[in-house]
Amino acid sequence: MTDLATFADLRAALADMPDPDATARTAAAERNGQLTKPPGSLGRLEDLAIWYAGWVGEPRPALDAPQVLVFAGNHGVASRGVSAFPTEVTAQMVGNFRAGGAAINRLSNLAGARMDVHALDLDRPTADFTEGPAMSEAEMCAAFATGWNAVDPAADLLVTGEMGIGNTTSAAAIASALLGGTGWAGRGTGVDDSGLARKEAAIAAGLAANPGRSGFEVLAALGGREIAAMAGAIAGARAHRMPVLLDGFICSAAALCLHAEAPGALDHCLAGHLSAEGAHARMLEALGLVPLLDLGLRLGEGSGAALAIHILRGALVCHSGMATFEEAAVSGG
């Protein structure tokens, strides 16, 4: 098991990550050129299939065993009135996940995905980041390690989701710290104008109270345990050379922390969808990611990325299942 007790350990893990299988990728590209269709006629689906083939090391791959990981954590900054819901909702929703009653349960089932739920110290919220770091280095690394170790090595795709009252404020603060600028705060759970003003004030106070700017320092200072766990799971998937579909605004903030530490750390990731949370598009642009879906979703939980599994699976069934011109006895162009 990888030692993940300090920021130095996390950075060493990111520096020792596998790359895609160049042989499989080349073979997949060659196969794509031989399929019974005009070149490029399946558009982005062709690129998705070749990308996936490289990461799983199979020139004619299938997507049979996706995993959805949902992490939950509570935030001290929620005491600042930044959410439309009380923090008790986090634990209540975890119960709903475990009972199978949430949207992500239905979408995971539809995709044939294994779904696991991890609640991280819900009775012990992170510290209020307007007054100092939300987590110590040890606390952040422990949450990161939880995510890393939750990845099933037998899975062939990972989706990470979250639940945590106050976590859109955390995600917006992370984006502001790492990307600069203003306007990162959105309506989240549906706050009114007063609630939005409180979010913006909390973010400004958090940035002032936490001047550190490396990816992991920002994640500890302004993040939550569930955000750190998502970052750990995304990195853990890369250690297994496992492709990842990122979910919305909060998941992308977790990914942004990895990108800030090592720009190539997200090469195995695609953006599953564009969230209705206004600043998500800016975040994806900064990450160089183009979403697969744009459906106005803002639920979180991994829901948009779970739905996008079907797009990726569609790309693969065409790539791996279509006949070549030779197999179909069709004259190629």
Secondary structure by P-SEA (a helix, b strand, c coil): ccccccaaaaaaaaaccccccaaaaaaaaaaaaacccccccccaaaaaaaaaaaaaccccccccbbbbbbbbbccccccccccccccaaaaaaaaaaaacccaaaaaaaaacbbbbbbbcccccccccccccccccaaaaaaaaaaaaaaccccccbbbbbbcccaaaaaaaaaaaaaccccccccccccccaaaaaaaaaaaaaaaaacccccaaaaaaacccaaaaaaaaaaaaaaaacbbbbbbcaaaaaaaaaaaaacccccccccccccccccaaaaaaaaaccccccccccccccaaaaaaaaaaaaaaaaaaaccccccccccccc
